[in-house]
């Protein structure tokens, strides 16, 4: 078996697929790529126990039809260092000896039988009809970027350790929460055509953001336990988390009458500066809000330090003192996409509702942050 392929093209494919492979695997075979040549199409597959990613590239001077496995890390490291020119890849189908040759160099590797590579388990025995729809990669990635930072890491709440996809006939909702913060992003530009839901773990969500970063139309198929996401270059299969996601709509306040309007950049910089002086075990930043001024304060009694910042603002309610976690505030301000930020409040014991001053057409982004107790300002 042999084929020719540009080194950069081959490297981009294996580098993307390597994102799925764990640093340590319970099965040694998963330290490898499965490579298959069929006609002039070469497929490179990487997997762990729950996810599988396959890249497709076109090659020239192809001979043979064979499937084999080769060590992933070594192949990626080699292709990264080779010059950007065509390479010839040869495999002895009897001895499984691999030869990679280019102008000026030759490298030899040992391969294994590709039929020993595990196959991703699908839901073929599930009587439920899968939901299939098309989604632009930029819309999918934006939904994940707005929510993934709010995913929980509590092993006692495994259903919160992923991004919740809530499908409806004419829109797709992304949700993530760790009980302290919650993000809900509705995209009305996506029409799944059916009702359904799933919880995608952090790893496959991260892989999607990396692999499908170039704008393309993705075919998204959701079954009971897994999803398949595909475009012309990649096919990604991932398993879902088990469990029932909380009813997020019940958590979002229906009436928060007081609105605080802040310049996002100025607020973010001030919050970061004040955060240097927070008690590291508590992370509390205190807000004292008046109609035209916001006073941000933090202190660490153990170190006898204190910080204050004053910001111009617009506020339509009575004077209020409320506390929030500084790290969570920084995350919110980093993710919100507009120059102005709205924070809707009711009282110091109820969650603050963060939102952009203007949502992109067809979308609705809401971020919820639970307050912290403030004994005195």
C-alpha positions in Angstrom: 0.0 0.0 0.0 1.2 3.5 -0.8 0.1 7.1 -1.3 1.4 10.6 -1.7 0.1 13.6 0.3 1.3 17.1 1.1 2.9 17.1 4.5 1.0 20.2 5.8 -2.4 18.6 4.7 -1.5 15.4 6.5 -0.2 17.2 9.6 -3.4 19.3 9.9 -5.5 16.2 9.8 -3.6 14.2 12.3 -3.1 17.2 14.6 -6.9 17.7 14.7 -7.7 14.1 15.3 -5.1 13.9 18.1 -7.3 16.2 20.2 -9.5 13.3 21.0 -6.7 10.9 22.2 -6.1 10.9 25.9 -2.6 11.3 27.3 -3.1 8.0 29.1 -5.4 5.2 27.9 -6.7 2.1 29.5 -6.3 0.3 26.1 -2.9 0.7 24.5 -4.4 0.5 21.0 -6.0 3.9 21.7 -2.6 5.5 21.7 -2.7 5.0 17.9 -4.4 6.5 14.9 -6.4 4.1 12.7 -5.5 4.9 9.1 -7.5 3.5 6.2 -7.0 4.0 2.5 -10.0 3.6 0.2 -9.4 4.7 -3.4 -7.9 8.1 -3.2 -9.4 9.0 0.2 -7.4 8.6 3.3 -9.2 8.5 6.7 -7.4 9.1 10.0 -9.3 8.1 13.2 -8.6 8.8 16.8 -10.7 7.8 19.8 -11.0 7.4 23.5 -13.6 5.3 25.3 -16.4 7.9 24.7 -15.5 9.9 21.6 -14.3 9.2 18.0 -13.0 11.7 15.4 -12.3 10.9 11.8 -10.6 13.2 9.3 -10.8 12.7 5.5 -8.1 13.8 3.1 -7.6 13.2 -0.6 -4.2 11.7 -1.7 -2.5 10.9 -5.0 -0.8 7.9 -6.5 -2.8 5.7 -4.2 -2.3 1.9 -4.4 -4.0 -0.7 -2.2 -6.9 -0.7 0.2 -5.8 -1.4 3.7 -6.4 -0.4 7.4 -3.6 -0.2 10.0 -2.7 1.6 13.2 0.4 3.7 13.9 1.5 5.6 17.1 -0.3 8.9 17.2 2.2 11.0 19.1 5.2 10.0 17.0 3.5 10.6 13.7 2.2 14.0 14.8 5.7 15.0 16.1 7.4 13.9 12.9 5.0 15.6 10.5 5.2 18.8 12.5 9.0 18.9 11.9 9.0 17.9 8.2 9.2 20.6 5.5 6.1 21.6 3.6 6.4 19.3 0.6 4.9 16.1 -0.7 5.7 12.9 1.2 5.3 9.3 0.1 3.8 6.8 2.6 4.4 3.1 2.1 3.2 0.1 4.1 4.3 -3.5 3.8 1.0 -5.4 4.3 2.8 -8.5 5.4 5.3 -7.1 8.0 3.4 -3.9 8.9 6.6 -1.8 8.3 5.9 1.8 7.5 8.2 4.0 5.4 7.7 7.7 5.2 9.9 9.4 2.5 10.4 12.9 1.2 13.2 14.7 -0.7 16.1 14.5 1.7 14.9 12.0 4.3 13.3 8.6 5.1 11.7 7.4 8.3 10.5 3.9 9.4 7.8 3.0 11.8 6.1 -0.1 12.9 2.3 -0.4 12.4 -0.4 -2.7 13.8 -3.5 -4.4 12.4 -6.2 -1.7 12.1 -9.0 -4.3 12.7 -8.0 -4.4 16.3 -9.0 -0.8 16.8 -12.3 -0.4 18.8 -15.4 0.7 17.0 -17.5 3.5 18.5 -20.8 2.2 19.9 -23.9 3.6 18.3 -27.5 3.5 19.3 -28.6 1.2 16.5 -30.6 -0.9 19.0 -32.6 2.2 20.1 -36.1 2.3 18.8 -36.2 6.1 19.2 -35.9 8.0 15.9 -32.8 10.2 15.9 -33.1 13.9 15.4 -31.1 15.3 12.4 -30.7 18.9 11.5 -28.2 21.3 9.9 -26.3 24.0 11.8 -23.7 26.5 10.8 -20.4 25.8 12.7 -20.1 29.4 13.8 -23.6 29.2 15.5 -22.7 25.9 17.3 -19.3 27.2 18.4 -20.8 30.5 19.7 -23.3 28.6 21.7 -20.6 26.5 23.3 -18.3 29.5 24.0 -21.1 31.3 25.8 -21.9 28.4 28.1 -18.9 26.1 28.6 -17.3 28.3 31.2 -20.3 27.8 33.5 -20.2 24.0 33.5 -19.9 22.4 36.9 -17.2 20.1 38.2 -19.0 18.4 41.1 -18.9 14.6 40.9 -22.0 14.5 43.0 -23.9 16.3 40.2 -22.6 14.6 37.1 -25.5 16.0 35.0 -24.1 19.5 35.4 -20.6 18.6 34.1 -21.6 19.3 30.5 -23.5 21.7 28.2 -27.2 21.0 28.0 -28.8 21.1 24.5 -32.5 21.8 24.6 -34.0 21.2 21.1 -37.3 22.6 19.9 -39.0 22.8 16.6 -37.7 26.2 15.7 -34.8 26.9 18.1 -31.9 25.5 19.9 -31.0 26.4 23.5 -27.6 25.9 25.1 -27.5 25.9 29.0 -24.8 25.3 31.6 -24.8 25.7 35.3 -22.8 24.8 38.4 -25.5 26.0 40.9 -23.6 29.3 41.5 -23.9 30.6 37.9 -26.1 29.7 35.0 -26.0 30.7 31.3 -28.8 30.3 28.8 -28.3 31.0 25.1 -31.2 30.7 22.7 -30.5 30.5 19.0 -33.6 31.0 16.8 -31.5 30.7 13.6 -31.3 26.9 14.2 -34.4 24.8 13.5 -33.9 21.2 14.7 -37.5 20.4 13.7 -38.2 18.2 16.7 -38.1 18.3 20.5 -35.3 16.6 22.3 -32.4 17.1 24.7 -28.9 15.9 25.6 -26.0 16.8 27.9 -22.6 17.1 26.1 -19.5 16.7 28.3 -16.8 19.3 28.3 -14.2 17.3 26.3 -16.3 16.8 23.1 -17.5 20.4 23.4 -13.9 21.5 23.4 -13.0 19.3 20.5 -15.9 20.7 18.5 -14.7 24.3 19.1 -11.2 23.3 17.9 -11.9 21.0 14.9 -14.9 22.8 13.4 -13.5 26.3 13.8 -13.7 27.1 10.1 -17.1 28.1 8.9 -19.1 25.3 7.4 -22.5 23.6 7.5 -22.6 20.7 9.9 -24.9 17.8 9.8 -25.9 17.2 13.5 -27.6 13.9 14.4 -28.7 13.3 18.0 -29.8 9.9 19.3 -30.5 8.8 22.9 -27.0 8.3 24.0 -24.7 9.9 21.4 -24.4 12.5 18.7 -22.7 12.5 15.3 -21.4 15.8 13.8 -20.2 15.8 10.3 -18.9 18.0 7.5 -17.0 17.2 4.3 -13.7 16.9 6.2 -14.5 15.5 9.6 -16.9 13.1 11.4 -17.1 13.4 15.2 -19.0 11.0 17.4 -19.5 11.6 21.1 -21.3 10.1 24.0 -23.7 12.0 26.3 -23.8 12.3 30.1 -26.5 10.4 31.9 -28.9 12.3 34.2 -31.7 14.8 34.3 -30.7 18.4 33.8 -32.3 20.9 36.2 -35.3 23.0 35.0 -33.3 26.1 34.2 -36.4 28.2 33.3 -37.6 28.0 36.9 -34.3 29.5 38.1 -34.2 32.6 36.0 -36.0 35.4 37.7 -39.1 36.7 35.9 -39.1 40.1 37.5 -35.9 42.0 38.3 -37.1 45.6 38.3 -33.8 47.5 38.8 -31.3 47.7 36.0 -27.6 48.6 36.4 -25.9 49.7 33.1 -22.1 49.5 33.0 -19.4 50.0 30.4 -18.1 46.4 30.0 -14.4 47.2 29.4 -14.2 49.7 32.3 -16.1 47.4 34.7 -13.9 44.4 33.7 -10.7 46.3 34.4 -11.9 47.6 37.7 -13.2 44.2 38.8 -9.8 42.7 37.9 -7.9 45.3 39.9 -10.1 45.0 42.9 -9.9 41.2 42.7 -6.2 41.3 43.5 -7.2 42.2 47.1 -10.0 39.8 47.7 -9.8 37.1 50.4 -8.6 34.1 48.3 -10.7 31.7 50.4 -13.9 33.7 49.7 -13.4 35.7 46.5 -16.0 38.3 47.5 -16.3 41.7 45.8 -18.9 44.1 47.2 -21.0 46.5 45.0 -22.5 49.6 46.5 -24.9 50.9 43.8 -26.3 54.4 43.5 -28.1 56.0 40.6 -25.0 57.4 38.9 -22.1 55.7 40.7 -20.9 52.1 41.4 -18.4 51.6 44.3 -16.6 48.3 44.1 -14.8 47.1 47.2 -12.8 44.1 48.4 -10.8 43.4 51.6 -8.7 40.6 53.1 -8.7 40.9 56.8 -6.0 38.3 57.2 -3.6 40.4 55.2 -5.0 43.8 56.3 -5.5 44.9 52.7 -8.4 46.7 51.0 -9.3 48.0 47.5 -11.9 50.4 46.2 -12.8 51.5 42.7 -15.5 53.9 41.6 -17.2 53.6 38.2 -19.8 55.8 36.4 -23.0 53.9 35.9 -26.7 54.2 35.2 -29.1 52.7 37.7 -32.9 53.1 38.2 -33.4 51.6 41.7 -32.7 52.4 45.3 -29.3 52.3 46.8 -28.2 48.6 47.1 -25.3 46.7 48.5 -24.7 43.3 47.0 -21.8 40.9 46.8 -20.6 38.7 43.9 -17.7 36.2 43.4 -14.8 38.1 41.7 -13.7 35.1 39.5 -17.3 34.6 38.3 -17.7 38.3 37.5 -14.5 38.3 35.4 -15.8 35.3 33.5 -19.1 37.0 32.8 -17.5 40.2 31.6 -15.1 38.4 29.4 -17.8 36.4 27.6 -20.5 39.2 27.2 -20.1 40.4 23.6 -21.3 44.1 23.8 -19.7 47.3 25.0 -22.4 47.9 27.5 -23.7 45.3 30.0 -27.0 45.2 31.8 -27.3 43.7 35.3 -30.9 43.3 36.4 -31.4 43.2 40.2 -34.3 42.7 42.7 -32.6 42.7 46.1 -29.3 41.6 47.6 -30.5 38.1 48.2 -31.6 37.3 44.7 -29.6 36.5 41.6 -28.2 39.1 39.3 -29.2 38.7 35.7 -26.5 39.7 33.3 -27.1 40.3 29.6 -25.6 42.2 26.6 -27.1 45.6 25.8 -28.1 44.2 22.4 -28.5 40.6 21.4 -27.4 39.4 17.9 -30.5 39.0 15.7 -32.3 35.7 16.4 -30.5 35.1 19.7 -31.0 35.6 23.4 -28.2 35.4 25.9 -28.8 35.5 29.7 -26.4 34.9 32.5 -27.4 34.3 36.1 -25.1 34.9 39.1 -26.0 34.1 42.7 -25.0 36.8 45.2 -22.7 36.3 48.2 -23.5 37.3 51.7 -22.3 40.8 52.6 -22.1 41.5 56.4 -21.0 45.1 56.1 -19.7 47.3 53.2 
